[in-house]
Amino acid sequence: MSVPDGVIARPIGVAMALSFSNLFLLLGFGGLEDLLAALPSVLKFFSGFQTAANLPLLFFIGLRRPSRLR
């Protein structure tokens, strides 16, 4: 069974990989540039928003972590 061009065989897995890549972009998990180039502009916007929003959220999670260890 062959997949036509432009059709993603496992969209949930690709979405999870893109989300993980956006979340941990500072740790070097970037590498999905070819996928980002193929996305529509609305999905590129949401991907960029997720990348920008995750930095403060991870910071606040890191602030909360030491108080949990007491």
C-alpha positions as CSV (number, residue, x, y, z in Angstrom):
1,M,0.0,0.0,0.0
2,S,1.6,3.2,-1.1
3,V,0.8,6.6,0.4
4,P,0.3,9.5,-2.1
5,D,2.5,12.6,-1.8
6,G,1.3,15.1,0.7
7,V,-0.5,12.6,2.8
8,I,0.9,11.8,6.3
9,A,0.6,8.1,7.1
10,R,0.4,8.6,10.9
11,P,-0.9,12.1,11.6
12,I,-1.2,11.6,15.4
13,G,2.4,10.4,15.7
14,V,3.6,13.3,13.5
15,A,1.6,15.8,15.6
16,M,3.0,14.4,18.8
17,A,6.5,14.6,17.4
18,L,6.0,18.2,16.3
19,S,4.6,19.1,19.7
20,F,7.5,17.5,21.5
21,S,9.9,19.2,19.2
22,N,8.3,22.6,19.9
23,L,8.3,22.0,23.6
24,F,11.9,21.1,23.9
25,L,13.3,23.2,21.1
26,L,16.0,24.6,23.4
27,L,17.3,21.1,24.1
28,G,18.1,20.5,20.4
29,F,15.0,18.5,19.4
30,G,14.5,20.6,16.3
31,G,14.9,18.7,13.0
32,L,11.4,18.8,11.6
33,E,12.0,21.8,9.3
34,D,10.8,19.8,6.3
35,L,7.5,19.1,8.0
36,L,7.1,22.7,9.1
37,A,7.7,23.8,5.5
38,A,4.8,21.6,4.3
39,L,2.3,22.8,6.9
40,P,-0.4,25.3,6.1
41,S,0.1,28.8,7.4
42,V,-2.5,28.5,10.2
43,L,-0.7,25.4,11.6
44,K,2.6,27.2,11.3
45,F,1.1,30.0,13.4
46,F,-0.1,27.5,16.1
47,S,3.2,25.8,16.1
48,G,5.0,29.1,16.6
49,F,2.5,30.0,19.4
50,Q,3.1,26.7,21.1
51,T,6.9,27.3,20.9
52,A,6.6,30.8,22.4
53,A,4.1,29.8,25.1
54,N,6.1,26.8,26.3
55,L,9.1,28.8,27.6
56,P,7.2,30.6,30.4
57,L,5.2,27.5,31.2
58,L,8.4,25.4,31.6
59,F,9.9,28.2,33.7
60,F,7.0,28.2,36.1
61,I,7.0,24.4,36.3
62,G,10.7,24.7,37.2
63,L,10.0,27.2,39.9
64,R,7.4,25.0,41.4
65,R,9.6,21.9,41.5
66,P,11.9,22.8,44.4
67,S,8.9,23.5,46.7
68,R,7.5,20.0,45.9
69,L,10.8,18.4,47.0
70,R,10.6,19.7,50.6
